[in-house]
Amino acid sequence: MSENIAIILAGGTGNRFDESIPKQFTELAGKTVIEHTLDTFQTHQLIDEICVVSKIEWISKVEELVAKNKYSKVKK
């Protein structure tokens, strides 16, 4: 049985966005952009695992969002 792994590339710095934080951590409609993305893959029937790629200085923020939302499919 094969697995489907979603790889989310969240390593941008947001320079062109002109904010103090990368745009993936900006709130939109009550959640960060990355939370909206993770929600989609977390609830998708064909996705077995999620891997988020981020700059090292933002990994703790990603881990915080994963814990807060109980994203069980995020493994890496």
LUMSE-335081 format. One record per residue: residue number from 1; x, y, z of N, C-alpha, C, O in turn; residue in one letter. Coordinates in steps of 0.2 Angstrom, whole numbers, plus 5000, padded with zeros to 4 digits. Each point is the difference from the previous one (the first is absolute). Layout:
<miza seq="NUM" n_px="X" n_py="Y" n_pz="Z" ca_px="X" ca_py="Y" ca_pz="Z" c_px="X" c_py="Y" c_pz="Z" o_px="X" o_py="Y" o_pz="Z" type="A"/>
...
//
This chain:
<miza seq="1" n_px="5004" n_py="4994" n_pz="5000" ca_px="4996" ca_py="5006" ca_pz="5000" c_px="5004" c_py="5006" c_pz="5000" o_px="5005" o_py="5001" o_pz="5004" type="M"/>
<miza seq="2" n_px="4994" n_py="5004" n_pz="4991" ca_px="5004" ca_py="5006" ca_pz="5000" c_px="4997" c_py="5005" c_pz="5004" o_px="4994" o_py="5000" o_pz="5001" type="S"/>
<miza seq="3" n_px="5010" n_py="5005" n_pz="5001" ca_px="4998" ca_py="5006" ca_pz="5004" c_px="5000" c_py="5006" c_pz="4995" o_px="5005" o_py="5001" o_pz="4996" type="E"/>
<miza seq="4" n_px="4991" n_py="5004" n_pz="5006" ca_px="5000" ca_py="5006" ca_pz="4996" c_px="5002" c_py="5005" c_pz="5006" o_px="4997" o_py="5001" o_pz="5005" type="N"/>
<miza seq="5" n_px="5009" n_py="5002" n_pz="4993" ca_px="5003" ca_py="5005" ca_pz="5005" c_px="4999" c_py="5007" c_pz="4997" o_px="5003" o_py="5001" o_pz="4994" type="I"/>
<miza seq="6" n_px="4994" n_py="5004" n_pz="5009" ca_px="5000" ca_py="5007" ca_pz="4998" c_px="5006" c_py="5004" c_pz="5003" o_px="5001" o_py="4999" o_pz="5006" type="A"/>
<miza seq="7" n_px="5002" n_py="5004" n_pz="4989" ca_px="5006" ca_py="5004" ca_pz="5003" c_px="4998" c_py="5007" c_pz="4999" o_px="4999" o_py="5002" o_pz="4994" type="I"/>
<miza seq="8" n_px="5001" n_py="5002" n_pz="5011" ca_px="4998" ca_py="5007" ca_pz="5000" c_px="5007" c_py="5004" c_pz="5001" o_px="5003" o_py="4999" o_pz="5005" type="I"/>
<miza seq="9" n_px="4998" n_py="5005" n_pz="4990" ca_px="5006" ca_py="5004" ca_pz="5000" c_px="4998" c_py="5007" c_pz="5003" o_px="4997" o_py="5004" o_pz="4997" type="L"/>
<miza seq="10" n_px="5005" n_py="4997" n_pz="5009" ca_px="4999" ca_py="5006" ca_pz="5004" c_px="5006" c_py="5003" c_pz="5002" o_px="5001" o_py="5002" o_pz="5006" type="A"/>
<miza seq="11" n_px="5004" n_py="4999" n_pz="4990" ca_px="5006" ca_py="5002" ca_pz="5001" c_px="5002" c_py="5007" c_pz="4998" o_px="5005" o_py="5003" o_pz="5001" type="G"/>
<miza seq="12" n_px="4989" n_py="5000" n_pz="4996" ca_px="5001" ca_py="5007" ca_pz="4998" c_px="5001" c_py="5005" c_pz="5006" o_px="4999" o_py="4999" o_pz="5005" type="G"/>
<miza seq="13" n_px="5004" n_py="5007" n_pz="4993" ca_px="5002" ca_py="5005" ca_pz="5005" c_px="4995" c_py="5006" c_pz="5000" o_px="5000" o_py="5004" o_pz="5005" type="T"/>
<miza seq="14" n_px="4996" n_py="4997" n_pz="4990" ca_px="4995" ca_py="5005" ca_pz="4999" c_px="5003" c_py="5007" c_pz="4999" o_px="4997" o_py="5005" o_pz="5001" type="G"/>
<miza seq="15" n_px="5009" n_py="4995" n_pz="4995" ca_px="5003" ca_py="5006" ca_pz="4999" c_px="4995" c_py="5004" c_pz="4995" o_px="5000" o_py="5006" o_pz="5001" type="N"/>
<miza seq="16" n_px="4998" n_py="4991" n_pz="4994" ca_px="4995" ca_py="5004" ca_pz="4996" c_px="4994" c_py="5002" c_pz="5003" o_px="4996" o_py="5004" o_pz="4997" type="R"/>
<miza seq="17" n_px="5002" n_py="4992" n_pz="5008" ca_px="4993" ca_py="5001" ca_pz="5003" c_px="5001" c_py="5006" c_pz="5005" o_px="4995" o_py="5003" o_pz="5002" type="F"/>
<miza seq="18" n_px="5011" n_py="5000" n_pz="4999" ca_px="5001" ca_py="5006" ca_pz="5004" c_px="4997" c_py="5000" c_pz="5007" o_px="4997" o_py="5005" o_pz="5002" type="D"/>
<miza seq="19" n_px="5004" n_py="4989" n_pz="5002" ca_px="4997" ca_py="4999" ca_pz="5007" c_px="5006" c_py="4998" c_pz="5004" o_px="5005" o_py="4998" o_pz="4997" type="E"/>
<miza seq="20" n_px="4994" n_py="5002" n_pz="5009" ca_px="5005" ca_py="4998" ca_pz="5005" c_px="5001" c_py="4992" c_pz="5001" o_px="5005" o_py="4998" o_pz="5002" type="S"/>
<miza seq="21" n_px="4990" n_py="4999" n_pz="4995" ca_px="5000" ca_py="4993" ca_pz="5001" c_px="4998" c_py="4997" c_pz="4993" o_px="4997" o_py="5003" o_pz="4996" type="I"/>
<miza seq="22" n_px="5005" n_py="4991" n_pz="5002" ca_px="4999" ca_py="4997" ca_pz="4994" c_px="4992" c_py="4999" c_pz="4999" o_px="4996" o_py="4999" o_pz="5005" type="P"/>
<miza seq="23" n_px="5002" n_py="5002" n_pz="4989" ca_px="4993" ca_py="5000" ca_pz="4998" c_px="4996" c_py="4994" c_pz="5002" o_px="4994" o_py="5000" o_pz="5002" type="K"/>
<miza seq="24" n_px="5010" n_py="4994" n_pz="4999" ca_px="4996" ca_py="4994" ca_pz="5002" c_px="4998" c_py="5000" c_pz="5007" o_px="4996" o_py="4996" o_pz="5002" type="Q"/>
<miza seq="25" n_px="5007" n_py="5009" n_pz="5002" ca_px="4998" ca_py="5001" ca_pz="5007" c_px="4995" c_py="5006" c_pz="5001" o_px="4999" o_py="5001" o_pz="5006" type="F"/>
<miza seq="26" n_px="4999" n_py="5002" n_pz="4989" ca_px="4996" ca_py="5005" ca_pz="5000" c_px="4992" c_py="4998" c_pz="5001" o_px="4999" o_py="4995" o_pz="4996" type="T"/>
<miza seq="27" n_px="4997" n_py="5008" n_pz="5008" ca_px="4994" ca_py="4998" ca_pz="5001" c_px="4995" c_py="5002" c_pz="4994" o_px="5001" o_py="5006" o_pz="4997" type="E"/>
<miza seq="28" n_px="4995" n_py="4989" n_pz="5001" ca_px="4995" ca_py="5002" ca_pz="4995" c_px="4993" c_py="4996" c_pz="5002" o_px="5000" o_py="4994" o_pz="5001" type="L"/>
<miza seq="29" n_px="4995" n_py="5010" n_pz="5000" ca_px="4994" ca_py="4997" ca_pz="5002" c_px="5000" c_py="4995" c_pz="5006" o_px="4998" o_py="4995" o_pz="5001" type="A"/>
<miza seq="30" n_px="5006" n_py="5008" n_pz="5004" ca_px="5001" ca_py="4997" ca_pz="5007" c_px="5005" c_py="4995" c_pz="5001" o_px="5001" o_py="4997" o_pz="5005" type="G"/>
<miza seq="31" n_px="5002" n_py="5001" n_pz="4989" ca_px="5006" ca_py="4995" ca_pz="5001" c_px="5006" c_py="5002" c_pz="4996" o_px="4999" o_py="5005" o_pz="4995" type="K"/>
<miza seq="32" n_px="5007" n_py="4992" n_pz="5006" ca_px="5005" ca_py="5002" ca_pz="4996" c_px="4999" c_py="4997" c_pz="4993" o_px="4997" o_py="4995" o_pz="5000" type="T"/>
<miza seq="33" n_px="5007" n_py="5007" n_pz="4995" ca_px="5000" ca_py="4997" ca_pz="4994" c_px="5002" c_py="4993" c_pz="5000" o_px="4997" o_py="4996" o_pz="4997" type="V"/>
<miza seq="34" n_px="5008" n_py="5002" n_pz="5007" ca_px="5002" ca_py="4993" ca_pz="5000" c_px="4995" c_py="4996" c_pz="5004" o_px="5000" o_py="4994" o_pz="4998" type="I"/>
<miza seq="35" n_px="4996" n_py="5009" n_pz="5006" ca_px="4995" ca_py="4996" ca_pz="5003" c_px="4995" c_py="4998" c_pz="4995" o_px="4997" o_py="4994" o_pz="5000" type="E"/>
<miza seq="36" n_px="5001" n_py="5010" n_pz="4996" ca_px="4995" ca_py="4999" ca_pz="4995" c_px="5003" c_py="4994" c_pz="4995" o_px="4996" o_py="4996" o_pz="4998" type="H"/>
<miza seq="37" n_px="5010" n_py="5005" n_pz="5001" ca_px="5003" ca_py="4994" ca_pz="4996" c_px="5000" c_py="4994" c_pz="5003" o_px="4998" o_py="4995" o_pz="4997" type="T"/>
<miza seq="38" n_px="5004" n_py="5005" n_pz="5009" ca_px="5000" ca_py="4993" ca_pz="5004" c_px="4994" c_py="4998" c_pz="5001" o_px="4999" o_py="4993" o_pz="5000" type="L"/>
<miza seq="39" n_px="4996" n_py="5011" n_pz="5001" ca_px="4993" ca_py="4997" ca_pz="5001" c_px="4998" c_py="4996" c_pz="4994" o_px="4997" o_py="4995" o_pz="5001" type="D"/>
<miza seq="40" n_px="5004" n_py="5008" n_pz="4993" ca_px="4998" ca_py="4997" ca_pz="4994" c_px="5003" c_py="4993" c_pz="4999" o_px="4997" o_py="4995" o_pz="4999" type="T"/>
<miza seq="41" n_px="5010" n_py="5004" n_pz="5003" ca_px="5003" ca_py="4994" ca_pz="4999" c_px="4998" c_py="4995" c_pz="5006" o_px="5000" o_py="4994" o_pz="4999" type="F"/>
<miza seq="42" n_px="4999" n_py="5009" n_pz="5007" ca_px="4998" ca_py="4996" ca_pz="5006" c_px="4994" c_py="4996" c_pz="4998" o_px="4999" o_py="4994" o_pz="5002" type="Q"/>
<miza seq="43" n_px="4996" n_py="5009" n_pz="4995" ca_px="4993" ca_py="4997" ca_pz="4999" c_px="5000" c_py="4997" c_pz="4993" o_px="4995" o_py="4997" o_pz="4999" type="T"/>
<miza seq="44" n_px="5010" n_py="5003" n_pz="4997" ca_px="5000" ca_py="4997" ca_pz="4993" c_px="5000" c_py="4992" c_pz="5001" o_px="5005" o_py="4998" o_pz="5003" type="H"/>
<miza seq="45" n_px="4991" n_py="4998" n_pz="4995" ca_px="5000" ca_py="4993" ca_pz="5000" c_px="5006" c_py="4997" c_pz="4997" o_px="5002" o_py="4994" o_pz="5003" type="Q"/>
<miza seq="46" n_px="5001" n_py="5008" n_pz="4992" ca_px="5005" ca_py="4997" ca_pz="4997" c_px="5007" c_py="5002" c_pz="5002" o_px="5005" o_py="4997" o_pz="4998" type="L"/>
<miza seq="47" n_px="4995" n_py="5007" n_pz="5007" ca_px="5007" ca_py="5002" ca_pz="5003" c_px="5001" c_py="4997" c_pz="5007" o_px="4996" o_py="5000" o_pz="5004" type="I"/>
<miza seq="48" n_px="5009" n_py="4996" n_pz="4996" ca_px="5002" ca_py="4996" ca_pz="5006" c_px="5005" c_py="5003" c_pz="5005" o_px="4999" o_py="4999" o_pz="5006" type="D"/>
<miza seq="49" n_px="5005" n_py="5006" n_pz="4991" ca_px="5005" ca_py="5003" ca_pz="5004" c_px="5001" c_py="5007" c_pz="4997" o_px="5000" o_py="5001" o_pz="4994" type="E"/>
<miza seq="50" n_px="5002" n_py="5004" n_pz="5011" ca_px="5002" ca_py="5006" ca_pz="4998" c_px="5007" c_py="5002" c_pz="5002" o_px="5002" o_py="4998" o_pz="5006" type="I"/>
<miza seq="51" n_px="5002" n_py="5005" n_pz="4990" ca_px="5007" ca_py="5002" ca_pz="5002" c_px="5000" c_py="5008" c_pz="4998" o_px="4999" o_py="5002" o_pz="4994" type="C"/>
<miza seq="52" n_px="5003" n_py="5002" n_pz="5011" ca_px="5000" ca_py="5007" ca_pz="4999" c_px="5008" c_py="5002" c_pz="5000" o_px="5003" o_py="4998" o_pz="5005" type="V"/>
<miza seq="53" n_px="4999" n_py="5005" n_pz="4990" ca_px="5006" ca_py="5003" ca_pz="4999" c_px="5000" c_py="5007" c_pz="5002" o_px="4997" o_py="5004" o_pz="4997" type="V"/>
<miza seq="54" n_px="5008" n_py="4998" n_pz="5008" ca_px="5000" ca_py="5007" ca_pz="5002" c_px="5007" c_py="5002" c_pz="5002" o_px="5004" o_py="4996" o_pz="5001" type="S"/>
<miza seq="55" n_px="4997" n_py="5010" n_pz="4999" ca_px="5007" ca_py="5003" ca_pz="5002" c_px="5000" c_py="4998" c_pz="5008" o_px="4995" o_py="5000" o_pz="5003" type="K"/>
<miza seq="56" n_px="5011" n_py="4999" n_pz="4999" ca_px="5001" ca_py="4998" ca_pz="5007" c_px="4998" c_py="5004" c_pz="5005" o_px="4997" o_py="4998" o_pz="5005" type="I"/>
<miza seq="57" n_px="5003" n_py="5009" n_pz="4994" ca_px="4998" ca_py="5005" ca_pz="5005" c_px="4992" c_py="5000" c_pz="5000" o_px="4997" o_py="5003" o_pz="5005" type="E"/>
<miza seq="58" n_px="4999" n_py="4993" n_pz="4991" ca_px="4993" ca_py="5000" ca_pz="5000" c_px="4997" c_py="4993" c_pz="5002" o_px="4994" o_py="4999" o_pz="5000" type="W"/>
<miza seq="59" n_px="5011" n_py="4996" n_pz="5001" ca_px="4997" ca_py="4993" ca_pz="5002" c_px="4996" c_py="5000" c_pz="5006" o_px="4995" o_py="4997" o_pz="5000" type="I"/>
<miza seq="60" n_px="5007" n_py="5007" n_pz="5005" ca_px="4997" ca_py="5000" ca_pz="5006" c_px="4993" c_py="5003" c_pz="4999" o_px="4995" o_py="4997" o_pz="5004" type="S"/>
<miza seq="61" n_px="5004" n_py="5008" n_pz="4992" ca_px="4993" ca_py="5002" ca_pz="4998" c_px="4996" c_py="4995" c_pz="4997" o_px="4994" o_py="4999" o_pz="5002" type="K"/>
<miza seq="62" n_px="5009" n_py="4997" n_pz="4993" ca_px="4996" ca_py="4995" ca_pz="4997" c_px="4998" c_py="4995" c_pz="5005" o_px="4994" o_py="4997" o_pz="5000" type="V"/>
<miza seq="63" n_px="5011" n_py="5001" n_pz="5004" ca_px="4998" ca_py="4995" ca_pz="5005" c_px="4995" c_py="5002" c_pz="5005" o_px="4995" o_py="4996" o_pz="5002" type="E"/>
<miza seq="64" n_px="5005" n_py="5010" n_pz="5000" ca_px="4994" ca_py="5003" ca_pz="5004" c_px="4994" c_py="5000" c_pz="4997" o_px="4995" o_py="4998" o_pz="5003" type="E"/>
<miza seq="65" n_px="5004" n_py="5003" n_pz="4990" ca_px="4994" ca_py="5000" ca_pz="4996" c_px="4998" c_py="4993" c_pz="5000" o_px="4994" o_py="4998" o_pz="5000" type="L"/>
<miza seq="66" n_px="5010" n_py="4997" n_pz="4999" ca_px="4999" ca_py="4993" ca_pz="4999" c_px="4997" c_py="4997" c_pz="5007" o_px="4995" o_py="4997" o_pz="4999" type="V"/>
<miza seq="67" n_px="5008" n_py="5005" n_pz="5006" ca_px="4997" ca_py="4998" ca_pz="5007" c_px="4994" c_py="5003" c_pz="5001" o_px="4995" o_py="4997" o_pz="5003" type="A"/>
<miza seq="68" n_px="5004" n_py="5010" n_pz="4996" ca_px="4994" ca_py="5003" ca_pz="5001" c_px="4994" c_py="4997" c_pz="4997" o_px="4994" o_py="4999" o_pz="5002" type="K"/>
<miza seq="69" n_px="5007" n_py="4999" n_pz="4991" ca_px="4994" ca_py="4998" ca_pz="4996" c_px="5000" c_py="4992" c_pz="5000" o_px="4996" o_py="4997" o_pz="4997" type="N"/>
<miza seq="70" n_px="5009" n_py="5000" n_pz="5006" ca_px="5000" ca_py="4992" ca_pz="5001" c_px="5000" c_py="4997" c_pz="4993" o_px="4996" o_py="4996" o_pz="4998" type="K"/>
<miza seq="71" n_px="5009" n_py="5007" n_pz="4997" ca_px="5000" ca_py="4997" ca_pz="4994" c_px="5004" c_py="4993" c_pz="5000" o_px="5006" o_py="5000" o_pz="5001" type="Y"/>
<miza seq="72" n_px="4990" n_py="4995" n_pz="4999" ca_px="5003" ca_py="4993" ca_pz="5001" c_px="5004" c_py="4998" c_pz="4994" o_px="5005" o_py="4995" o_pz="5001" type="S"/>
<miza seq="73" n_px="4994" n_py="5008" n_pz="4994" ca_px="5004" ca_py="4997" ca_pz="4994" c_px="5006" c_py="5004" c_pz="4999" o_px="5004" o_py="4997" o_pz="4996" type="K"/>
<miza seq="74" n_px="4998" n_py="5008" n_pz="5007" ca_px="5006" ca_py="5003" ca_pz="5000" c_px="5005" c_py="4996" c_pz="5004" o_px="5000" o_py="4999" o_pz="5006" type="V"/>
<miza seq="75" n_px="5005" n_py="4998" n_pz="4990" ca_px="5005" ca_py="4996" ca_pz="5003" c_px="5007" c_py="5003" c_pz="5000" o_px="5004" o_py="4998" o_pz="5004" type="K"/>
<miza seq="76" n_px="4997" n_py="5006" n_pz="4991" ca_px="5007" ca_py="5003" ca_pz="4999" c_px="5000" c_py="5008" c_pz="5000" o_px="5005" o_py="5003" o_pz="4999" type="K"/>
//
